[in-house]
Amino acid sequence: MRTLLLAALVLAAACERRPAADEAARDTTAMAAPSRLHAVGGFSTPESILHDTLADVYLVSNINGDPAGKDGNGFISRLRPDGTLDSVPFIAGGRDGVTLNAPKGMALRGDTLWVSDIDVLRRFDRATGAPRGSVAFGARAGFLNDVALGPDGAIYVSETGVRFGANGMETTGLAGVFRVGPGDVIERIARDSGLAAPNGITAHAGRLVMGSFTGPEIYAWTPGQAAIAPVGRATGGVDGLEVLDDGRMLASVWNDSSIVVVGDSAVAFIRGLPSPADFTVDRRRNRIVVPLFMEDRVEVWQLP
């Protein structure tokens, strides 16, 4: 399944293999290059990373199999900033009353950890990992992906609108971005918007910023508005999106195995990252922590 998935993703992103992960990073902005601090194994299809600043750990979602398979074996690991990995998963499907199939994006709101899981948003206790209910999307979703705390305090989740079969990656017609508001009311915010295969989303400056896994455009949407608007470009195959404290927006992109600075045209920031998924920024230490989806590895990079 992972071989098929890789082939489909490579095709979708028009992937061009670039330097291996062990090659030096290159920063083409006017700064010194980031440096790799840790390369940590022991993961199983790591898809998303979130820095829990209260516990000061990096939470890593592990699909552990089919990204759309309801197999009950997904889990969430804890990686410490010093590069050591907890031997026991923080949250694991089939343990302590937890259902978790193929966890992807994560977001924190107060004491609750939100996790996307195919067609369900699951809630867990931030401190203990105990399940705290879920929001089922039913027929509206089949590949929920990234999750973000929006500028209005609501939870947002992207639905990439794809499935994987014998012919590789196919679209389902479900693509969009959803808002989960008070009372777990679900509404779609990006219908008929031109945003194909939504993947990475993040909140910045009062807006929700969104990227496409099949195109280079980055879009933004302000709560209360009907339309989204392009705000910059990556290089295609966008997975994760984050904004640094200096205002630069970064995107992890599959088509050239890198993290780029979004702008009128993308600028390479860190190269040599095969299958870079939904990364996080450790603002306390000025680091980027990125999961390498097909490599079962997480890398920690120090920013200048």
VOGU-3710 file (C-alpha; in Angstrom, 3 decimals, decimal comma):
1> mrtlllaalv> 0,000/0,000/0,000  2,809/2,398/0,832  4,488/1,668/-2,499  1,231/2,448/-4,301  0,739/5,574/-2,215  4,221/6,851/-2,996  3,718/6,268/-6,709  0,404/8,108/-6,643  1,740/11,042/-4,650  4,791/11,326/-6,853
11> laaacerrpa> 2,588/11,380/-9,937  0,163/13,897/-8,425  2,914/16,288/-7,432  4,927/15,830/-10,657  7,706/14,771/-8,367  11,312/15,373/-9,320  13,747/13,609/-6,986  16,308/16,029/-5,591  19,358/15,558/-3,355  19,215/12,866/-0,670
21> adeaardtta> 18,452/13,742/2,935  22,094/13,491/3,915  23,130/16,296/1,569  23,672/19,738/3,027  20,728/22,097/3,386  20,736/25,249/1,331  19,116/28,522/2,307  18,797/30,846/-0,655  17,486/33,718/1,459  19,928/36,232/2,879
31> maapsrlhav> 20,562/34,138/5,976  22,895/31,368/7,009  21,691/27,860/6,277  19,618/25,886/8,796  21,471/22,935/10,299  20,140/19,473/11,060  20,300/18,635/14,780  18,568/15,239/14,951  17,371/12,511/12,613  15,172/10,152/14,628
41> ggfstpesil> 13,757/6,812/13,479  11,190/4,543/15,093  8,080/6,002/13,470  5,526/4,391/11,154  4,362/6,640/8,321  4,649/9,873/10,345  2,257/12,434/8,869  2,042/15,427/11,189  3,968/17,026/14,060  2,698/19,475/16,669
51> hdtladvylv> 4,699/21,168/19,424  2,824/20,936/22,727  4,419/23,901/24,430  3,007/23,105/27,867  4,472/19,591/28,009  7,355/20,740/25,777  7,200/17,673/23,542  6,659/17,148/19,832  3,547/15,078/19,137  3,891/12,908/16,018
61> sningdpagk> 0,900/11,262/14,324  1,663/7,829/12,828  -0,670/6,415/10,169  0,952/2,980/10,502  -0,472/1,479/7,308  -3,175/2,508/4,856  -3,875/6,286/5,016  -7,573/5,572/4,450  -7,797/2,193/6,180  -9,946/1,791/9,279
71> dgngfisrlr> -7,558/-0,728/10,808  -7,440/0,637/14,356  -3,643/0,686/14,588  -2,792/4,389/14,326  -0,864/6,051/17,140  0,652/9,304/18,358  4,254/9,395/19,591  6,078/11,885/21,802  9,491/13,149/20,731  11,496/15,202/23,209
81> pdgtldsvpf> 13,422/18,288/22,054  16,713/16,507/22,820  15,895/13,943/20,119  14,822/11,051/22,353  11,617/9,186/21,578  9,228/7,818/24,200  9,230/4,018/24,019  5,463/3,838/24,581  3,085/5,793/22,313  1,184/8,625/23,968
91> iaggrdgvtl> -2,086/7,613/22,281  -2,629/4,292/20,510  -5,590/2,759/18,716  -6,965/-0,285/20,557  -5,549/0,783/23,924  -7,340/2,461/26,845  -10,590/2,766/24,915  -8,991/4,669/22,042  -10,108/4,371/18,429  -7,455/5,672/16,055
101> napkgmalrg> -7,082/4,428/12,485  -4,923/6,716/10,354  -4,213/9,926/12,306  -3,005/12,892/10,312  -3,315/16,564/11,273  -3,451/17,800/14,875  -4,326/21,002/16,696  -4,533/22,089/20,318  -7,300/24,204/21,811  -7,050/24,620/25,544
111> dtlwvsdidv> -6,784/21,199/27,165  -7,998/19,335/24,077  -5,956/17,714/21,322  -7,869/17,450/18,028  -6,806/14,769/15,542  -8,136/14,064/12,033  -8,825/10,400/11,331  -10,166/9,663/7,817  -13,778/10,827/8,280  -13,770/11,737/11,987
121> lrrfdratga> -12,222/14,466/14,124  -11,214/12,915/17,431  -10,644/14,713/20,719  -8,161/13,673/23,410  -7,116/15,043/26,766  -3,998/17,110/26,238  -2,279/15,846/29,385  -3,370/12,196/29,618  -4,297/11,240/26,059  -7,695/9,930/27,202
131> prgsvafgar> -10,437/10,048/24,529  -12,844/12,963/24,850  -15,365/12,275/22,084  -15,377/12,865/18,354  -17,057/14,675/15,473  -18,178/12,364/12,638  -18,342/13,786/9,108  -20,129/10,832/7,511  -20,481/11,012/3,733  -18,987/14,522/3,630
141> agflndvalg> -15,424/13,272/4,079  -13,121/10,371/3,314  -9,619/11,833/3,612  -9,551/14,452/6,354  -6,042/15,806/6,533  -4,593/18,866/8,272  -6,168/20,509/11,334  -5,731/24,071/12,596  -7,082/26,329/15,313  -8,612/29,151/13,312
151> pdgaiyvset> -8,343/32,888/13,879  -11,926/32,828/15,215  -11,238/30,062/17,744  -12,993/27,377/15,683  -11,334/24,161/14,517  -10,649/23,843/10,794  -9,803/20,679/8,869  -8,892/20,088/5,238  -10,504/17,309/3,212  -8,090/16,439/0,414
161> gvrfgangme> -10,748/14,639/-1,591  -8,691/11,675/-2,790  -8,659/7,904/-2,523  -6,087/5,289/-3,461  -6,834/2,183/-5,485  -5,508/-0,033/-8,239  -5,193/2,979/-10,558  -3,332/5,097/-8,032  -4,733/8,344/-6,657  -8,243/9,328/-7,708
171> ttglagvfrv> -10,398/12,310/-6,750  -13,646/11,819/-4,847  -15,387/15,164/-5,311  -15,288/15,814/-1,567  -12,358/18,253/-1,518  -12,771/21,329/0,651  -12,037/22,887/4,020  -14,441/22,520/6,943  -15,100/24,647/10,002  -16,187/22,931/13,225
181> gpgdvieria> -17,903/25,527/15,371  -19,758/25,564/18,697  -21,885/22,482/19,250  -19,688/20,631/16,719  -21,605/22,224/13,838  -19,798/21,476/10,566  -19,767/23,848/7,598  -17,712/23,894/4,411  -15,842/27,141/3,775  -13,988/26,515/0,514
191> rdsglaapng> -16,576/25,007/-1,814  -16,065/25,733/-5,527  -13,066/27,876/-4,687  -10,472/26,597/-7,113  -8,455/25,112/-4,253  -7,799/21,575/-5,479  -6,787/18,787/-3,086  -6,503/20,975/0,053  -3,799/19,773/2,421  -1,829/22,081/4,734
201> itahagrlvm> -3,697/24,796/6,633  -2,632/27,262/9,305  -3,898/30,479/10,898  -1,968/33,731/10,534  -2,805/37,428/10,917  -6,536/36,843/11,287  -6,785/34,587/8,252  -6,764/30,885/7,477  -3,995/30,017/5,011  -4,387/26,917/2,822
211> gsftgpeiya> -2,252/24,955/0,357  -2,956/22,404/-2,369  -1,297/19,041/-2,780  -1,695/19,225/-6,552  -0,814/22,841/-7,261  1,583/25,636/-6,256  -0,916/28,300/-5,173  -1,328/29,270/-1,512  -4,702/30,778/-0,576  -6,073/32,753/2,370
221> wtpgqaaiap> -9,575/33,142/3,764  -10,880/35,538/6,402  -13,801/34,382/8,581  -17,001/35,982/7,375  -15,877/36,257/3,766  -17,380/34,175/0,973  -14,274/33,720/-1,158  -10,655/32,750/-0,797  -7,806/34,558/-2,542  -4,297/33,560/-3,663
231> vgratggvdg> -1,521/35,023/-1,501  1,611/33,358/-2,873  3,149/30,328/-4,478  5,088/27,277/-3,377  6,353/24,746/-5,927  3,548/22,151/-5,907  2,745/19,175/-3,739  2,174/21,327/-0,646  1,783/19,383/2,596  2,500/21,498/5,695
241> levlddgrml> 2,271/25,280/6,170  3,744/27,398/8,973  4,575/31,072/9,482  7,786/32,123/11,221  7,884/34,931/13,775  9,484/37,214/11,172  6,440/36,783/8,907  7,919/34,415/6,349  5,545/31,638/5,356  7,059/28,181/4,889
251> asvwndssiv> 5,615/25,215/3,008  6,794/21,617/2,881  6,583/20,431/-0,715  6,865/16,954/-2,173  7,681/17,832/-5,769  11,253/18,862/-4,968  11,714/17,360/-1,478  12,141/20,619/0,351  10,766/23,330/2,571  10,338/26,595/0,695
261> vvgdsavafi> 9,588/30,216/1,525  6,250/31,167/-0,040  6,172/34,324/-2,141  5,533/35,571/-5,651  7,807/32,675/-6,491  9,021/30,042/-4,033  12,537/30,202/-2,575  14,242/27,046/-1,295  14,873/27,057/2,441  15,827/23,458/3,340
271> rglpspadft> 16,564/20,923/0,617  16,962/17,158/0,718  13,789/16,233/2,616  12,125/13,272/0,873  8,326/13,137/1,364  8,174/16,077/3,833  4,787/16,068/5,528  3,080/18,400/8,025  5,901/20,022/10,031  5,898/22,236/13,112
281> vdrrrnrivv> 7,910/25,221/14,356  9,420/25,114/17,846  9,371/28,845/18,523  11,024/28,456/21,904  14,191/27,060/20,308  13,818/28,455/16,777  13,595/25,023/15,154  11,686/23,219/12,433  10,596/19,635/13,119  9,546/17,754/9,977
291> plfmedrvev> 8,177/14,215/9,475  9,461/12,327/6,450  6,383/10,351/5,478  7,912/7,550/3,447  11,144/7,401/5,438  9,628/6,629/8,889  11,867/9,372/10,228  11,606/12,794/11,866  14,264/15,463/11,436  14,899/18,467/13,691
301> wqlp> 16,498/21,511/12,065  17,978/24,536/13,840  17,171/27,840/12,197  19,797/30,609/12,113
//
